[in-house]
Amino acid sequence: MKKTILALLVSLFAASIGFSANKWQAKQFADFDSDGDKALSKAEFVAQRVTMNKNSAKKNNKAFDEAKSQKWAENKFNQADANSDGKLSIEEFATSFAKKK
């Protein structure tokens, strides 16, 4: 129930301010959206985030734990999926960048 109300509020707020993702967020979203359906499935989001985390670890000469990275990405997806529909809209995706948890 809370997520449904939050999703409604996010949508209403986005509409009221003429929401649009910034260019970087829109490009990230498009890159993550491997099937081009204008929504991110959990699998698409997690695969991209794990790859990003792996590349970052390699670049910074740090250890990489794929299971830990996958769990982290799944948690981030669940936090961002405001309406619990199992997909991220561009608004949910962009809004998730503002949340620092």
Order of alpha helices (4+ residues) and beta strands (2+ residues): alpha-alpha-beta-alpha-alpha-beta-alpha
